[in-house]
Each structure stands twice: as structure tokens, then as C-alpha cells.
Amino acid sequence: MAYRIGSKARCTVIGYGSWATALVKILLENETEVDWYIRKEEVRQHIAQHKTNPRYLRDVHFYSQHLNLPTRIDEAVEQADILILAVPSVYLKLTLAELTVPLNDKFVVSAIKGIVPDEYLTIAEYLNRHYEVPFEQIGIITGPCHAEEVALERLSYLTVCCKSLENARLVGQKLKTGYINVTPSTDIYGAEYASVLKNIYAIGVGIAIGLGYGDNFLAVLISNSAIEMARFMQQTYPAERQILASAYLGDLLVTSYSQFSRNRRFGLMIGKGYSVASAQIEMSMVAEGYYAADCIHQINKRFGVNMPIAEAVYAILYQQALPAETLQNMTQKLI
């Protein structure tokens, strides 16, 4: 029998970054109980006392009586029916390290737009392999949606992907508000890889801006990035998907041009002459595209997909290739 989410399923969010904070804000508009597990004790205590996250989206206030802040991850997981993971991919292992209760009886939703470093696995693959969560009990939340605009309650769109379209709709109902529209989908693989790849391409866009390239070239770079993304997904996991939809092209566009895009900002610093190490120090948040560039490079060794843009970003970030020379060479491969 197929796994079906109950209409009264209780949600727990794990993570305390901007996206986790935004998701808790959204859920509190619909749910009678929301649990929020925060690994950093000082952050948890600040939110409990002052009703705001001291590090991210400080203008969002949590005065709701329906918000619970468990102190142990086991407690948070045990009482959850739906577990939403919203931590940077690089911290996923650390966040789950103290977990002793099983996950395979939960519905686990990834709001993480990255690949587990060193494992070269998507979050869904990692959960399935290491925690024995069936793919039928895994969901993906993707954009285009920046947490900062959710905080401002500007109209935004999410895509929720599950193996079952009915489960995608049920999760979506918990996230739909007056300013959040939700589209259900069954393309777990495509949506997850699109959310990974767009971060790499946004770094490339940032590098180009930092080097002084103009809008004409950026239009070509982003459109070629969409072509490259579609080629990778089609050659690695063929499926019926509309690459022009919001979860694919839309997320790529907003990550490439938005002032809130940390990956674009990271690339901008690289293009202006920062070293990778100094750009990482300057950033107050994780740029997922940095880790994604290496992961996609390693994964693509198995498939051999033509990916000149992703490979150029990888060369700059990991092989000390000169940004100006690398992008100049790459421009000859675009159409």
C-alpha cells in the first residue's frame, strides 16, 4: 500500500537559517502545532525569550502559542509526522549526528538546495541510503523563493515534489498562504538537481558581473545555463519535465539576478578578485554552489555530460584557474 500523509500530520522543522525561519513562519499560519528544532542552544533560547531569530530574518516575530522549541533532536523527531530539513547541506551530517531514533517511519521533506559533500549524493539519496527512508516517504521543497521575500510577505511560489502527487498536494496545503502559492510535482530527481545546479550557475553569473560583463552577455550565460541544466537532467535521469517551469528555469533566474542570492554574491566577490577563502570568510551565510560545483564535477565523471559553464566555475573554485581567462575561454562555447 502506498504511503499517504495524514491531513493532520504534525510538522517539525530542523535548522535555524533564513529558509528554516521562513518555513516556520509559513507553517504557523496553517498548523495547530509546529515544532522547531534548533541545534544552537543560544539561538533557541533567544527565540524562546525574544520571539525573533537573532541571526536571520530578525523582523519575523514568533508570538504564536502553537510553536514548540524542543531541546533534543530525538524529541523533535519522535513527535513529528512530517520532518522538514532546512540546514545547509554541509551541516546535515552534524545536525543529524545525535539522532538515535529512526527516520524510516516519518515523511521527510528536504528544503536543502545542495548535495551532501564527500558523499556526492542528493539529500533524498542520502536519506534513503543512510537512514533507510523509502523514496515514497521523501519530499522536496523548491523555489523560486527567497526567504527574505517570504519574510516581507511578497507573493512567492513553491514547488513540492513527492513520488505521490497526493502527498505533494497534502504537504503543499500546509505551506499555502495568501502570499505563497504551491505547485505539486512528482519530479523529485529533476527538482532536486535543478536546485543544486542553479547555485553553480548563479556563482558563474556573479563572477561575470564582477569581471565587468554586461547584461547582453548575462542573458546568454543564463539561457545557456538553462540548456546545460536540461541536458544534465535528461542524460542522467530522463523524464517528462517542463524545464521552463518555475522549479527549474524560475529558480535559476531568481538565484542568478536577485539581490538576496548568496551564490551570486559569492561569485561577485570572486570576480572582483577575492580568493575563495576570503570570499567564504566575508560571507555570513553558506553559498551552497561552492560545494555543489565539486559534487557535480565528481558525479559527472560517470556520465560525461557536456557542461562548460559548471566546469568553468569548478575550475575557478577548485583548481585556482584565473576567472577572467576561464570565462573568456568559456564564452567561445556558448550559443
N, C-alpha and C positions, 0 to 999 in steps of 0.2 A: 504494500500500500504506500502511495506517495506521501511524503511528509507535508503536513499542512499546518501553517501557523494559525493559532487561535486568535480570534478577534480581540480578546482581552489580554493578549500576551504582554508581559511586563518587560520593559526595556532598561538595559544598563549600558551606559557609555563609559568607555575606558580611554583615558587621555585627558590632558588639560590644556592643549594648544588652542589656537584660534578656531580651528574647524570643530574640535570637540566641544568647545564653548558654544559655538553657533548651533550645533546639533542639539545640545541640551536645551537651549533657548527655544528651538523649534518644537521639540518633543513636549515641553511643558505646556504648550498651547493646546495639546490634544490628549495627553495622558493623565490618568489619575495618580500614578506613581512613576517616578523616574529616578533611577539610581545612577550616581556618577562617581566612578572610582578614579581617584587622583593619587598617583604614586608619591608625589612630593607632599610630605606632611604639612609643611609651612603654607603651601598653596591651598591645601584642603582646609586648614584652619582659617586662613584669610577669607575664603569664600563662605565658610560657615558663619563667621563673625560679621563680615562686611558686605556679604551678598554680591561681590564682584570678583572677577578673576584678576589678581594683581599684575599679571604678565600679559594677558591678551584680551582684547575687546573689553576694555575697562568700563565702557559706557553701558554694557549689558548688565542688568541687575537681576538677581535671583531671589525675589521675595516670596516665591511660591512655597506653600506648605506641602506641596507634592514632591519636592526634591529631597532625596536622601543622599548622604555622603558616607558610604561605608568605609571603614578604615583598613579592611583587609580585602585583597583581591578574591580570595576564596568566598568570602561573604557576598561580594558583589556578583560573582558568577553564579553561586548557588541559587540566589533568588531571582535570577534573570531567566526569561524565556527567549528573549532576543538580546544578543550581546553585540554591541556596536563598537568596533575597534577604530579609534581615531588618534593614533600615535604615529610619529614618523617611522617609516619602515626600518630605519637604522636602530630604533629603540624597541622594536617589537619583542625581540627575544628577552631583553632585560625586563620589560614590563611584565611579561608572562612567566618570568623565571621562578617566582614564588608561588605560582599556581599549583595546587595539588589536587583539585577536583577536576573531573573530566569535562571536556567540551563537547563530546560527541552526542550528547542528548540535548544540545542547545541549537538554536538557529543563530549562526554567527555572520554578522554583516561587516564587511570591510569598507571603511571610509578612508582607507590609506591609499594614496596615489603613488605607490612605489613598489619596488621589488626587494625582497629580503637580501641584503648584501651577503656575499660569500656563499649563499645557498643558490642564487640565481633562480629563484622560484617566485612566482607571484604570491600574493598573500593567500589567495584561495588554494593554490597548490601546497603552500607551506602548512596551512591549517589541515588540509587533507592528509598530508604525509606525516606530519609530526604529532597531530592531535586527533587523527582518525575521524575528523568531521567529514561526513559524506558531502559530496558536491551538491546534493539535493537540499542540504541544510546550510548552504553558504549563499550569501548575497553580496552585491557590490553597490555602493552609492557613488555616483559620479556626477560631474557638473554638466555644463559650465556654471560654476557657482563659487564666488569668493566669500569667505566668512565675513569679511569687513562689510560687504553689502547686505548680507543677511542681518548683521547687527543693526544696520540702518533701515532694515525692512524694505529694501528696494526689491522690486519684482525680480525673482530668480527662478531658474528651472533646474530640477534634479532628474536624473535617470536612476531608477532602481532595477538592478538585474538579478534575477534568480532563475534557477532551472525551470521552476514552475511560474507561469505568468500570474497565476492566482496569488502565490506567495509574494511576488513582486508588487502586486496591487495592494495586498494587505500591509506590507511594510510601507508602501507609498502613502497609504491613508494616515499613517502615524506622522508623516513628515509634511503633509499638505496643509498649507495655511493660506491666509489671504494674500500673502506675498511670495509663497512658494508653490509652484506647480510641479507635479511629478509625472514622469512618463515611465511606465513599466516596460521591461525588456527581458529577454532570455539570453542575451549575448554576454555571458559572464566573461568569457575569454577576450572578446573584442573590446568591451568597455574597459576591462582592467588594463590591457596592454595600451589602449589609447590614452588612458590616464597616466601611464608611465612614459610613453613616447613624447607626449606633448610637452612634458617638462624638459626633456632634452632639447627639443626644437625651440622652446622659449629661451633657453640659455643661448642657443645659436643666434636668435633674434637680438638678444641683449648684447652679445659680442659684436654683432654687426652695427648696432646703434652706437656702441662705444667707439667703434673704429670710424664712425662718420658716414656710414652708408645711409642713403635716403629712403623715403617712402616707396619710391618706384622699385628699388631692389627688395625692400622688406616684403612687398606684395608678392614678388616672385619667390622669395625664400619661404614664406608661409604656405603659399599654394603648392610648392614643391614638397614641403614637409608633409602636407596632407596626402599627396600622391605617395610619398615614401611610407607613411603610416599605413595606408591602404594596402600597399604592396607587401609590407611585412606581415600584416594580419592575414592576407589572402594566401600567402605562400606558407605560412606556418599553421594556420587553422582556418581553412576555407569555410565560409558560412554565408547565409543570406543576411547581409547587413547594409544599411544605408549610411555610407561614410559621410554624407552631407548632414546627417542628423546632429542634434545638439551634443550628444555624448561623445562624438568624435570630432567633427570639424568645429563645433561650437566651443568645446573645451580647449581645443588647440588655439582658437582665435583669442579667447579671453586671457589665456595664460601668456600669450605672446605680446598682447598690447596693453594689458591692464596695469595701472599704477600700483595695484596691490600684489602683482605677481613677484614672488620672491625669486623664482628661477630667472625671470627676465632681468631682475635687479642684479642677481649674481653674475649673469653673463655680461651685463653692462659694465660691471667693475672689472671683469677680466679684459673686456675690450678696451677699457681706459688704462690698462697697464698694471692692475693689481695682480699679484701672484695668486694662485689658487688658495694657498694657505692664508694669505692676508685677507682675501675676499671672504673666506669662511669665518674668520675672526670678526670681521666687520658686520657680518650678517647676524641678526638677533634670532633668526629662525632657520630651520633646516631647509636647504634647497634640494628637494628630492631628486632633481635632474642630475646632480653630481653623481650620486650613487647609481642612478638609472643608466647613465652613459656607459659605465663599466659593465653593468649587468647585461644590457642589451648587446654590447660588443661580444661578451662571452657567449651568450645564448645564440647569437647569430653565427658563431663559428660552426654550429651544427647545420644551419640552413643556407648560408651563403646568399642572403638577400642583398640586393644592391641598395646600399643605404649611405650615400655620400655625405649627407648632412649630419646624420648621427655619428658617422665615423670621424668627421671633421671635429665635432665637439669632443668626442672621446680623445682624439689626438692632442687637442689643446689642453684638456684637463688632466690627462694621464701620461702623455708622452712628451710633455714640455714643448710641443710644437708651437711655433710663433703664430699668434692669432691672425695677424694681417696676411702673412704668407699663406696660411692654411685656408682662410676664407677666399683669398684671391684664386687659389687653385680650385677650390670647390665651385666657384662661380661658373667655371667652364663646363660643369656637369649638370647645370640646371637648364630647364626649358621654359 
